[in-house]
Amino acid sequence: MNKWYEEAVFYHLYPLGLLGSKKVNDYVLERHFDELEKWLYHMKDLNITALYIGPLFKSMSHGYDTVDYYEVDPRLGTNEDFKHFVKKAHELGIKVVVDGVFNHVGKAFFAFKDLLEKRENSYYRDWFYCDFTRQSPSGENFFFEAWHGYYELVKLNLDNPEVEDHLMGAVKYWIDEFDIDGIRLDCADCLSFKFLSDLRLTVDYKKADFWLMGELIHGDYSRWIKPELLNSSTNYELHKGLYNSHNDYNYFELAHSIKRQFDPMYGLYKGFYLYNFVDNHDVDRLYSKLKRKADLKNVYVLLFALIGIPSIYYGSEYAIEGVKTNGSDDPLRPRLDLDELKANETTKLITKLAKLKKEHRSLSYGKYQEVLLTNRQYAFLRYDENERLLCVANCDEAPSCFSINLDGIKDAYSLLDNKSYSHDQNTITIKLNPHDSDLIKLS
């Protein structure tokens, strides 16, 4: 049976950045979900079917230094505000996925505050990894483990049953109280397989078709994507291939990545639905990464046509720029006012591609077959028993004309440009402008 996330188009919101929230939380209540709700209608206009929003819960600064897993960040609003927000999203046909930051907490987390006060006499000393014979690099009079050496992020002891109970209780609360549809697991590779297995059992008991997606960068994602663990993971390999193949005029890089991941015989992730993206809150905006801005169309067409779950990072549908500066992620997470943004060709393209994703099952469930590959031209089929779609791309500075041999062509019609391609029964002739691509329905 098909799952909602297998055919979803995601939109990724980083709400603290979008709203221009205070960098350091003073815990004074502000209520901004009315502004966030405007973005739900924008998503609906874009043909988006799922939202990943986060971090969302009460934190000290950027959202990943959690203070309270049971309370929405007061810089955004109240728990009741978020509950209404999710209800509105569901009314618009949009699923809601939140960030689950379970590896670490901020220093204002109640258990760590108790530890700071009472040291080895704290009831919560075993909630963390501590050594009271030496100091921490950040000045505390005892040592504790932190996430990758960032001592503002205190590592939780997930092997402690009380810690796990606290976190699983929060997840159950999020499902019961807010009716969320999934969790994106921050730094999933830092979470034990036992914890992930227990989380899987917890969410499956609470809600059918609940989606667990892990943030994974390196390694073999199939170690985490299993029926008893995660449904999906971030696809950083494809992310790099999508922009780098255009910057280097080298579609071989991208095609090799697809074969490595999804080859029906030997692919590491055949049968998986990975979370595909071209930018997010941790990496530079696509428009800034591309050496030739004209390749923007090609990248988005490929994002939607290749195997996986496409995701758009807020603002990138307007082709905004953003580059990490002096180690700061702030330029990647800007304040945006929806009323001030104007639709452009990228906005229109993404809207059309998301609509096609809804209308053509083969873009979600179809098989993949490479039919042409050079450094600067790439063509492949997505097909099932009912239809064949041909995706073609040209990253060259010059126009390209090539023929592809395919059996049984009666008609070849562009789904993007409303034009027909010349063909005979076994051959289709493709003419593409520089830095251009198309999605063609064959019948």
N, C-alpha and C positions, 0 to 999 in steps of 0.2 A: 504493500500500500504506500502511495506517495505521501511524502511529508511536506508541510508548508515551506520549510526552509530550503528544500531542494530546488524550488522554482522561484525563490524570493529575489527581489532586488533591494539591497540595503542602502540606507542613508546613515551616515555616522556623524553624530553630534557630540562635540566636546562642550558641554553647557557652560562651564565656568569661563571658558575663553569666549564663546559666542556672546555671552551677556556682559563681558568685561568686568567680571566679578573681582572683588578685592583679592589681591595676591595672598595676603595673610588674613585668615579668618578671625574676625572679632566676635563671631557668633551672634551678631545682631540680626534679627529676622528681616529678610527682604522677601518679596513675593513676585517672582518673575515668570511663573508658568503660563501666565496669559500671553507673554511675548513668545515663549517656546511653542505655545499652541498654534501661533501663526505659521510656524515652520511645518506643522503637521499638514496644514492645507497646502503649503508649498510642495511638500512631499507627494501629496495626492495628485497635484498638478503634474508632477514629474513622473507619475506612474510608479512611484516607490511603494513597496509592499511590506517593508520591515525597517525598523529603526533600531540602531545600536546607539544608546545614549549613556555617556559616562565619562569620568566617574561622577557619581550622583550622591553618595552618602557622606555624612558629616565628616569633614576632614580639617586639617590644620592649614593647608595651603593649596597645592595643585590638585588635590583630590585623591592621590594615591597614598597619603599618610592618614589613614582612616582614624577617626575618633570614636564614631558610634555606628555600628552596622545596622542599627534599628531606626535610624533617623536620617531623613533627607537633609542635605546641607542647607543650613538656614540662609546662605547667600542665594539659594535658588527659590526656596519656599518651604512649605510644610508637607508632612506626609499626606495630609488630605488633599493638598494641591496636586501632588504627584499622582495620587489615586485617581483624581478627576482627569488628569492629563492622559493616563493610560486608557481610561474609559473612552475618552474622545478619540484617541488613536485607533482603538478597536472599532469604534463606530465608523471610522474612515477606511477600515480594512487594512490597517497597519499593525503588524505585530511589534512588540516592544521587548528589547533585549538590553540588560543593564550590565555594568562592570562588576565583576566579583574580584575584589583585591584581597586575597586570602593568605598570601605568603607573609605579609608584613603589615604593621600598623604605625601610626604616628605616636610621638612621645606623649601626647595628651590622651591617649587611649586609657581608659580607667584602670586597667590591670597594670599597665606600665607606670602610671602615676603612683599607684600603691607601692610598686617595687622601688621607685625612686625615693619614696618616703621611708620605707621599712627595710629595704635591702633584703638580706637573707631571711628576715622574719616575716616577709610578705607572704600572704596566702598564695599569691600568684607567681611566685618565683619560678615555678616549673612551667609556666605558660611561655617562657622564653628560654634562650640558651645563655646562661649567665656564668660569670666567673668573678667571685667577690674578692679575689686576691690581687686584682690589677684594675687599672682604670681603662675606660673606653677612650678611643681616639678623639671623641667629641667632648670630653671633659667630665663625664659622670664618674663617680667614685667606685664604680664596678664596671666590668667588661660585659658586653652583650653582643650577640651576632646580629648583623644588619644585612640588608639586601645589597649584595655586590659592593660592600664597603661604603654604602651611603648611610651614614649613622643617624640620619633623620628618619630612616625607615627601619623599624625594629622587627626582626624576624620572629614570627610566632612558632611555637613548638606544636606542630600539627599532629605529632604523635601523642600528645596529651589528650585523653578522652574529653576533658572538660573544655579544652579549646575547640575541639571538633564539635562538641555539642553546642557551644556558643555560636559557631559559624553555621552549622546546619540549622539551628534554630532561626538564625537570621534569614537564611534562604527560604525556609518554610514560611516565615513571616512575609517575605517579599511576594511569594506566590499567593498566599492567602489574602493579604491586605491589598496588594497592588495589582494582582493578576498578571504579572509579567510572563513572557513567553520563552525567555531564555537568559543565559548568562554568558558573557564573554569573560573568560578566566585570565586575569592579568598574570603575566610570566608563568604560564602553565607548566613549563619545564621545571619550575622550583617546587611544584606540588607533588607529593608522593602519590604513587599509583593507588595505594590504599585509600588515601583521602579522596581521590577522584572517583574511585569505585563506590565509596560510601556516598559521595555526592550524587552519583548516577542513580543509586538506589533511592535516595531521598527525593530527587525531583521526579523520577518516574512514578513514584507512589503518589505524588501530589498532583501531577498534571501530565496528561498524555501529550506526546509530540513536543515535549520540552527540549529546547536546543541548548547543548553545551558546546561552546566553541573556545578553543584554547589559543592564547597568544604564544605562538612558537616561531622562532626565527631560524635556527640551525637544526641540523639533525634529520632523522627519519621520522616524519610526522605520523607514520603508521604505528609507531610505538604507543601513541596516545589515542589515536582514532580507532576505537573498538566499540562493539555494542555495549560492553560493560564500563566504558570510560567516556570518551568524548565523541560527539557527532562530527566535528569539523575542527579545522585550525586555520590560522592566518597563513596565507600562501606567499611568504616573502620571496621565495625563489621566482615565482611568476612575476611578482611586482618588479623585481630587478630586470627580468628578461623583457618585460613590456616596454620600458623606456630605453634600456641600454641597447636593445636590438635596433632601435631607430637612431640613437645617437651614433652608433658605430656602423650604420648601414649593414647590419648583419642579422638577417632573419634566421640564420642557422642557430644562433643562440636561443632564440625563443622556441623554435621548432624542436630543438634538442630537449629543452626543458619540458615541453608538452609530452614528448615521447617518454622521457624518463619518468614522468609522473603518471601518465595515463595510458601508455601502450596497453592494448587489451591482453597481451600475453605477459609482458614483463614489467609493466608500470608499477611503481611503488604504491600508487594511490588509485589504482583502477577501482571504479565503483564508489569512490569517495566524492563528496561535494565540499571542496575547500573554499574558504572565504577569500575571494580575489579582490584586490584593491590596487590602486595606482598611487595613492598617497593616504596619509593618516596623521594623527596628532603627534607622531614620533619621527616622521620623515618629511623631507622637503616636498613642497607642492609639485605636482606633475608639471605644471606650466613652467616652473622654475628649473626643473630637471632636464627638460627637453632642449637640446642644442638648437633645433629648428622647430619653432612654434607651430609650423604648418603640419607637423606630425601628430598634433593633438587629436585630430579626427581619427587617424589610424589606431591610435592607442585605445580610444574608447570603443571603437567598433570591435577590436580584438578582445577587449575586456568582456564585452557582452556576448561575443560569439564563441569564445573558447569555453572549455569545460569548467564549471564551478559556479559560485555564487558571487555575482558582481556587487561591489559596494562603492558608493560615492561619498567622499568626505565633504562636509558642509563647506559651501563656498566654491568648491572646485568646479561645480556645474556652471559657474560664471568665469572660469579660467583665471582665478585670482592667483597671485604669486605668494610665495612664502619660503624662506630659507632660514635654517638654524643660524643664529648669530651669537658668537662668543659662548657657545655651549647652551644657549637658551632656546627653549622650545616655544617661547612666546610668539615669534613671528608665524609659527605654524598654527596657532590657536587664536586668531584675531577676533576682536569684537566686530560683529557684523550686524547691520540693521537691514532686515529684509526689505523694508520699504524703500531703501536707497539703492538696492541692487537692480540692475536692468538685464533682462534676458538678452543673450547673444546667440551666436551660432552654436556654441558648445552647449548651452542650455537646451536649445531646440533639439540638438542631436541626441543628448542623453534622454530627453523626454521621449523621443521616437524609439530609441533603442530599448528603453524600459517597456514601452508599449509592445514592441515586437517580442520581447522576452515573455510577456504574458500570453501573446497570441500564438506562439509557435512552440509547441512542446519539445521539438527537437533541440531547441536552444537550452533546455534544461536536462532532457533525458537522452538526447540523440547521441549516437556514436560519432567518433571523430575519425576522419581519414584525410591525411595530407595528400594533395594532388599536384602541387607545384611548389618548388622551393629553390630560390636563388638568394644571393646576398640581399637583394633589394626588392624581390617579389615573393609573395607568400600566398598560397591558396589552399583551402581545406574545406571538406564537407562536414556538416552536422546533419545527421540523417536518422530517421527511424522508419518504421514500416509504412508510414503515411506521407512523408515528405522528405525532400532533400533541399538543404540550404547550402549555398556555396559562398564562403567568405573569401574575398580577394583584397590584397593590400599591396601598395607600391610606395616604398619610402625613398625612391630615387628623386633626383632633382629634375629629371626629364620624364616626359610621358612614356608610358609603357604599353605595349600591345603584345599579347600572347594568346595562344590557343591551348585549351585543355580538353583532353579526350575523356568523355564520359558517355556511357551508354544511355540510350533511350530519352534523349532530350526532345521534348515537344514544344516547350516554351521556357524562356529564361527572362525573368522579370525582376528588376531592382526593387527591393523593399525600402530602400532609402531615397531613391531619386525618381521613382515612377517612370522608368524607361525600360525598354526591352533591349536585349543583347542579341546580336546575330549568331546564328547557330545552324548546324544541321543535326541529323539524328544522333551523331556520336561526338560532335565537337562544338564547343562554345568559344567564341572569340571575345577576349576581354580587352578593352581599351581604358586605361586609367590615366588621369592627370598626375602630375608630380604630387607626392605626398597625399595620395588619395586612396580610398578603400570603398568597398561596397559589400552588401549582403544581398545575394541573388536567390530567388526562389526558382527551383527547377521543377518542371512538370512534363 
